Amino acid sequence: MRNKTTATFNVPDHSRVYVPDDFIGNLDEVDLTDEPDHEMVYWFNNTVVDHIKNKINRGGMIWVIPASHWDDATDALEGLNLIKIFEDQKNYFHSWRKTDYRRVLNKFRTMYGISWEDLDSGDEFMIASSSKLYGLLKNLM
Protein backbone atom coordinates (compact mmCIF):
# COMPACT_ATOMS: atom_id res chain seq x y z
CA MET A 1 0.00 0.00 0.00
CA ARG A 2 1.33 3.41 -0.96
CA ASN A 3 1.82 6.07 1.69
CA LYS A 4 -0.09 9.27 1.11
CA THR A 5 2.25 12.25 0.79
CA THR A 6 1.84 15.29 2.98
CA ALA A 7 1.45 17.59 -0.03
CA THR A 8 2.26 17.66 -3.73
CA PHE A 9 4.49 20.29 -5.29
CA ASN A 10 4.85 20.32 -9.08
CA VAL A 11 6.94 22.74 -11.10
CA PRO A 12 6.25 22.82 -14.85
CA ASP A 13 9.22 22.97 -17.22
CA HIS A 14 10.81 26.39 -17.68
CA SER A 15 8.91 27.84 -14.73
CA ARG A 16 10.62 29.83 -12.02
CA VAL A 17 10.05 29.19 -8.34
CA TYR A 18 10.41 32.25 -6.12
CA VAL A 19 10.71 31.97 -2.34
CA PRO A 20 11.71 34.40 0.43
CA ASP A 21 15.49 34.61 0.90
CA ASP A 22 15.53 32.58 4.12
CA PHE A 23 13.07 29.87 3.00
CA ILE A 24 15.59 27.30 1.66
CA GLY A 25 17.79 27.70 4.76
CA ASN A 26 14.78 27.16 7.01
CA LEU A 27 13.77 24.03 5.08
CA ASP A 28 17.31 22.73 5.50
CA GLU A 29 16.90 23.00 9.29
CA VAL A 30 13.70 20.94 9.46
CA ASP A 31 14.20 17.48 10.93
CA LEU A 32 10.91 15.60 11.08
CA THR A 33 12.36 13.16 13.60
CA ASP A 34 12.21 15.98 16.15
CA GLU A 35 9.18 16.37 18.39
CA PRO A 36 6.06 17.69 16.57
CA ASP A 37 6.08 20.83 18.70
CA HIS A 38 9.71 21.63 17.81
CA GLU A 39 9.74 25.12 16.27
CA MET A 40 10.94 24.11 12.77
CA VAL A 41 8.78 20.97 12.57
CA TYR A 42 5.76 23.00 13.65
CA TRP A 43 6.61 25.69 11.05
CA PHE A 44 6.91 23.08 8.32
CA ASN A 45 3.74 21.15 9.19
CA ASN A 46 1.52 24.14 9.83
CA THR A 47 2.87 26.78 7.47
CA VAL A 48 4.76 25.21 4.57
CA VAL A 49 2.47 22.21 4.02
CA ASP A 50 -0.63 24.42 4.23
CA HIS A 51 0.95 26.86 1.82
CA ILE A 52 1.81 24.14 -0.72
CA LYS A 53 -1.68 22.66 -0.49
CA ASN A 54 -3.67 25.90 -0.56
CA LYS A 55 -1.67 29.04 -1.21
CA ILE A 56 0.89 28.62 -4.03
CA ASN A 57 1.09 31.94 -5.90
CA ARG A 58 -1.15 33.73 -3.39
CA GLY A 59 0.16 33.27 0.11
CA GLY A 60 3.42 35.17 0.11
CA MET A 61 5.77 32.20 0.49
CA ILE A 62 6.08 30.27 -2.78
CA TRP A 63 5.40 31.44 -6.31
CA VAL A 64 5.62 29.16 -9.33
CA ILE A 65 5.68 31.45 -12.35
CA PRO A 66 5.29 29.85 -15.81
CA ALA A 67 7.76 30.91 -18.47
CA SER A 68 5.13 32.71 -20.51
CA HIS A 69 4.25 34.94 -17.52
CA TRP A 70 7.74 35.82 -16.33
CA ASP A 71 8.91 36.34 -19.90
CA ASP A 72 6.04 38.73 -20.71
CA ALA A 73 6.56 40.61 -17.44
CA THR A 74 10.29 40.92 -18.08
CA ASP A 75 9.66 42.21 -21.61
CA ALA A 76 7.14 44.75 -20.31
CA LEU A 77 9.44 46.03 -17.58
CA GLU A 78 12.41 46.28 -19.94
CA GLY A 79 10.21 48.00 -22.52
CA LEU A 80 9.09 50.61 -19.98
CA ASN A 81 12.68 51.23 -18.92
CA LEU A 82 13.78 51.63 -22.54
CA ILE A 83 10.92 54.03 -23.30
CA LYS A 84 11.91 56.10 -20.25
CA ILE A 85 15.42 56.41 -21.67
CA PHE A 86 14.00 57.47 -25.05
CA GLU A 87 11.67 60.00 -23.46
CA ASP A 88 14.53 61.46 -21.41
CA GLN A 89 16.14 62.20 -24.79
CA LYS A 90 12.89 63.79 -26.08
CA ASN A 91 12.10 60.79 -28.30
CA TYR A 92 8.41 59.97 -27.84
CA PHE A 93 8.04 57.64 -30.84
CA HIS A 94 7.42 54.52 -28.70
CA SER A 95 5.41 56.14 -25.89
CA TRP A 96 2.19 54.58 -27.17
CA ARG A 97 3.50 51.16 -26.04
CA LYS A 98 3.55 52.12 -22.34
CA THR A 99 -0.18 51.43 -21.90
CA ASP A 100 0.13 47.80 -22.95
CA TYR A 101 3.33 47.25 -20.99
CA ARG A 102 1.64 48.59 -17.85
CA ARG A 103 -1.38 46.38 -18.55
CA VAL A 104 0.87 43.29 -18.63
CA LEU A 105 2.51 44.26 -15.33
CA ASN A 106 -0.86 45.02 -13.71
CA LYS A 107 -2.25 41.65 -14.81
CA PHE A 108 0.80 39.98 -13.28
CA ARG A 109 0.24 41.82 -9.99
CA THR A 110 -3.45 40.91 -10.00
CA MET A 111 -2.75 37.25 -10.70
CA TYR A 112 0.08 36.74 -8.18
CA GLY A 113 -0.59 39.40 -5.55
CA ILE A 114 2.88 40.88 -5.95
CA SER A 115 4.51 43.07 -8.55
CA TRP A 116 7.02 41.58 -10.96
CA GLU A 117 9.52 44.26 -9.93
CA ASP A 118 9.31 43.19 -6.26
CA LEU A 119 9.42 39.47 -7.00
CA ASP A 120 12.33 39.54 -9.45
CA SER A 121 14.44 42.32 -7.89
CA GLY A 122 16.49 39.92 -5.78
CA ASP A 123 15.99 42.05 -2.67
CA GLU A 124 13.49 39.91 -0.75
CA PHE A 125 12.96 36.81 -2.88
CA MET A 126 15.21 34.39 -4.68
CA ILE A 127 14.75 32.02 -7.57
CA ALA A 128 14.89 28.63 -5.94
CA SER A 129 16.71 25.95 -7.83
CA SER A 130 13.84 23.59 -8.51
CA SER A 131 16.12 20.58 -8.03
CA LYS A 132 17.36 21.77 -4.60
CA LEU A 133 13.86 22.76 -3.47
CA TYR A 134 12.43 19.52 -4.82
CA GLY A 135 15.12 17.51 -3.01
CA LEU A 136 14.46 19.25 0.30
CA LEU A 137 10.69 18.89 0.01
CA LYS A 138 10.94 15.27 -1.12
CA ASN A 139 12.93 14.42 2.00
CA LEU A 140 10.32 16.10 4.18
CA MET A 141 7.11 14.95 2.55
C-alpha positions in Angstrom: 0.0 0.0 0.0 1.3 3.4 -1.0 1.8 6.1 1.7 -0.1 9.3 1.1 2.2 12.2 0.8 1.8 15.3 3.0 1.4 17.6 0.0 2.3 17.7 -3.7 4.5 20.3 -5.3 4.8 20.3 -9.1 6.9 22.7 -11.1 6.2 22.8 -14.8 9.2 23.0 -17.2 10.8 26.4 -17.7 8.9 27.8 -14.7 10.6 29.8 -12.0 10.1 29.2 -8.3 10.4 32.2 -6.1 10.7 32.0 -2.3 11.7 34.4 0.4 15.5 34.6 0.9 15.5 32.6 4.1 13.1 29.9 3.0 15.6 27.3 1.7 17.8 27.7 4.8 14.8 27.2 7.0 13.8 24.0 5.1 17.3 22.7 5.5 16.9 23.0 9.3 13.7 20.9 9.5 14.2 17.5 10.9 10.9 15.6 11.1 12.4 13.2 13.6 12.2 16.0 16.2 9.2 16.4 18.4 6.1 17.7 16.6 6.1 20.8 18.7 9.7 21.6 17.8 9.7 25.1 16.3 10.9 24.1 12.8 8.8 21.0 12.6 5.8 23.0 13.7 6.6 25.7 11.1 6.9 23.1 8.3 3.7 21.1 9.2 1.5 24.1 9.8 2.9 26.8 7.5 4.8 25.2 4.6 2.5 22.2 4.0 -0.6 24.4 4.2 0.9 26.9 1.8 1.8 24.1 -0.7 -1.7 22.7 -0.5 -3.7 25.9 -0.6 -1.7 29.0 -1.2 0.9 28.6 -4.0 1.1 31.9 -5.9 -1.1 33.7 -3.4 0.2 33.3 0.1 3.4 35.2 0.1 5.8 32.2 0.5 6.1 30.3 -2.8 5.4 31.4 -6.3 5.6 29.2 -9.3 5.7 31.4 -12.4 5.3 29.9 -15.8 7.8 30.9 -18.5 5.1 32.7 -20.5 4.2 34.9 -17.5 7.7 35.8 -16.3 8.9 36.3 -19.9 6.0 38.7 -20.7 6.6 40.6 -17.4 10.3 40.9 -18.1 9.7 42.2 -21.6 7.1 44.7 -20.3 9.4 46.0 -17.6 12.4 46.3 -19.9 10.2 48.0 -22.5 9.1 50.6 -20.0 12.7 51.2 -18.9 13.8 51.6 -22.5 10.9 54.0 -23.3 11.9 56.1 -20.3 15.4 56.4 -21.7 14.0 57.5 -25.1 11.7 60.0 -23.5 14.5 61.5 -21.4 16.1 62.2 -24.8 12.9 63.8 -26.1 12.1 60.8 -28.3 8.4 60.0 -27.8 8.0 57.6 -30.8 7.4 54.5 -28.7 5.4 56.1 -25.9 2.2 54.6 -27.2 3.5 51.2 -26.0 3.5 52.1 -22.3 -0.2 51.4 -21.9 0.1 47.8 -23.0 3.3 47.3 -21.0 1.6 48.6 -17.9 -1.4 46.4 -18.5 0.9 43.3 -18.6 2.5 44.3 -15.3 -0.9 45.0 -13.7 -2.3 41.6 -14.8 0.8 40.0 -13.3 0.2 41.8 -10.0 -3.5 40.9 -10.0 -2.7 37.2 -10.7 0.1 36.7 -8.2 -0.6 39.4 -5.6 2.9 40.9 -5.9 4.5 43.1 -8.6 7.0 41.6 -11.0 9.5 44.3 -9.9 9.3 43.2 -6.3 9.4 39.5 -7.0 12.3 39.5 -9.5 14.4 42.3 -7.9 16.5 39.9 -5.8 16.0 42.1 -2.7 13.5 39.9 -0.8 13.0 36.8 -2.9 15.2 34.4 -4.7 14.8 32.0 -7.6 14.9 28.6 -5.9 16.7 25.9 -7.8 13.8 23.6 -8.5 16.1 20.6 -8.0 17.4 21.8 -4.6 13.9 22.8 -3.5 12.4 19.5 -4.8 15.1 17.5 -3.0 14.5 19.2 0.3 10.7 18.9 0.0 10.9 15.3 -1.1 12.9 14.4 2.0 10.3 16.1 4.2 7.1 14.9 2.6 
